[in-house]
Amino acid sequence: MLIIDSREKKGSKLVELVESKARALAIPMEKKWIEVGDYVYDDVCFEAKSSIDFLGSVLSKRIWTQIDNMDRHYKTNVVIIYGTIKEAIDAVIDNSYSKLPNASRRVMLNNKFLGAIGRITLDTDVKAFWTPTEKEAALIITSVCKMKPMSRDVIRPQVIKRISTDDLRIDVLTSIKGISVKKAKALLKKFGSIAEIAHTPANEINSIDGIGPTISSRVLEVLNTENKVKI
């Protein structure tokens, strides 16, 4: 069942496109209040933002709270941005004041926008998609929903793991999906050693910024299992 947040604006073009495509693909759906995300299908959460809203949430830092909440509640999380970067920058410049010249502001805002997408990609488990229009955004949402229940082989590239830092403990932790170097360092700083992390309750591991129940469960499973763990 595709759940559409009932707070989504009435007459929203994206909502209308999602509903239309879902009907065409025979995806069941309903509207109701969602605390986290805009669209939810099973354990997949979608946060959909226009480029204007995305840049605004980056500047206010609201996007990082939203991503943290998504990670804590759902297994798979997707941020979809639709619209152009020019639209976003123009909106900020037209609706806010700064002592910086407009040319300098445009460079700064451009870097903020692209840097946020880079940070989402590198520092979180969230998948980020940037599309030109609402139509493509609706296609991504409904395509994922249609594929989710299917039984299919997952193609995993063969990757040769190699030491990338001067601390073998960090390399061990970062081999776990969802643990970046930053998170590994935070874990070691708080708990002291890999052995201590392995015997720490999941709710305490969740206290590390950017680590939710899904990642903490994965960390404990990897560090404590007696079975072979595939990379």
N, C-alpha and C positions, 0 to 999 in steps of 0.2 A: 504494500500500500504506500503510495506517494503522499506524504503529508505536506500540505502547503500552509505556511504560517498565515493565520487569519488576519494578522496585522498588516500583511502586505497591502499596499495602497490599492483601493478599488479602482479598476480601470487601468491598472499597471499593464503596460505592453508585454513585459516579460511574463507575468502571471498568465495572461491570455494566451501567449504563445506556448507556454509550458502545458497549460490545460489542453490546448488544441492538439499538440503533438502527443501528449499522453493518451488522449482519446483515440488518436489514429493508431497508436501502438498497443492499444488495449491494456494500458497500465491503470489499475484502479487507483483512485485518489480521493482525498477529502481535505477540507480546510478546517484547521483548528489551531488553537494557540500553541506555539512552540517557544519554549524558553531559550533554546540555543539553536541558531541557524535559521534559514529562510525556507529550506526544503529538506525533508528527511525521508529516506527510503531505507527501511530495515536499519542497518548499522552504518549507513552512509549519510553524512550531513553536508549540505551545500550552503555556503554563504555567498549570495549573489549581490554584487555591487556595481553600480555605474562607475565609470572612471572618475567622475566628479565626487561621488560618495567615497570611493576608495581613497583618493588623495586626501579628502577631508578627515577620514578615519586614521590615516597615517600621521597627519599633522597633529591630531588630537591624541594620538597613540591608542585610540580605542580599538584599533584592529588587533593589537597584541592581546588585549583582554578577551576579545571575541575568539581568537584562535586558541588561546589557552583553555577557554570554556569548551570549545569544540573537541579539543584533544582529550579532555577529561571525561567527556560523555559518549563519544562515538569512536568506533574503530577506524573508519575511513572518513577523511575530511577534505573538502574541496572548496577553495575560494575561486569564484568566477568573476572576472572583471570584464565589463563590456563598455565600449566607447573608446574615444581617442584620448591620448594624453593631452592634446591641445585643448580639448573641451574642458578637461579637468583644470589645467593651468589657467585658462581664461576665466573660469568661474571663481577661482581663488583670488586672482588679481582684481576682478571686477567687484568682488564682495568683501574685500578686506584691505586694510591700509598697511603700508610698510614704508620705512624711510629708504629702503633699497630701491635703486632704479629698476624699472620693469624688466629690462634685459637681464640684470643680475638675478632678479626674482625668478624669471623663467628658467634659468640654468639651475638654480637651487631647487625649484619645485620639480623639474624634470629628474634631477638626481634623487630626490626624495621618493618619487613615484617608482622609478626603476630599482632603486636601492631596496625598497620595501619588498618588491617581487623577488629580488635576489635573496633577501634575508629569509623570506618565507620558504623559498626553495632549499636553502642551505642549512637553516637553523631549526626547522620544524618538520614534522611529518606530513604537513598539509600540502596538498597538490594545488598549484596555482595555474589557472588558465586565464589568458587575456584574449578577448575576442572583439571584433569590430562592432558588432551589433547585438541586440537582444535575441535575434533569431539564432545566431550561433550558440549563444549561452543556453537557450532553451533546448537546442539539439544536444548539447553536452549533457545537460541534466537528464533528459529523457533517455538518451542512449545508455548512460550508466545504469539507470533504473531498469532498462530492458535487459541488459547483460547480467545484472547482479544475480538473479536466481538461476542462471544457466550453469550447468556442470561443464566445465571446460578446463583444458590444460593451461596452466600458467607458464608462460615462456620466461625463463630466468637466464640472463646471460651469465656465462662463466667468467668470474672475476677472480684474478689472482690477488689475494690480500698481501700487503707488505707493510712493514713498520713505517709509520709516517711521522712519528714524534720521537722525542728522546726519552719517553717514559713508557715502558712496556705495559704498565697498568692501564694507561689511557688507550693504547692500541687495542688491548683486550676489550675494554668497555665500548669503544667506538665500532667494534666489529658487530655489535648488537644493533639491529635496525632501530633507528629513532634516537640513538645516543650520539650526539655530536661531541667534538673535542671540548666545547664549552660546558656541556652537560656532564661529561666525564670528569672534568676538573672540579665541577661543583659537587659531584657525588663524593669524590675522594677528599675534598676539603671538609665536607660535613661529616662523613662517616669514617675516614681514615684509611681504609684498605678495601680491597675487593672482598676479602673474607667477611668483613663487617657489613658491607653492602648486601652480601648474599643472605645474611641473617637479620636484615632489617625489615620490619613490617612494611607492606606496600604503601600504607597510608603515610608513613614517614618519608618514603622515597618520593611520594607525590608532592611533598613540600618543596622540592627543587623546582625552580622556575622552568616551565616548559615541559615538565614531565607529568603526565596524567596516568590514570589507571591502566590504560592499554600498555604504555611503555614500561611502567613499573612492574606489571605482571610479566612482561616479556623478559625484563632484566632478571627477575627472580627465577623465572623458569630456566633461562640459559645458565645462570650461575649455579643452580642447584640440581639440575637434571643429571641422571646417570646415563642417559641415552645420548647417542650421537646428535650433535646440533649442526644442521646444514647452514652454510653461509648464504 
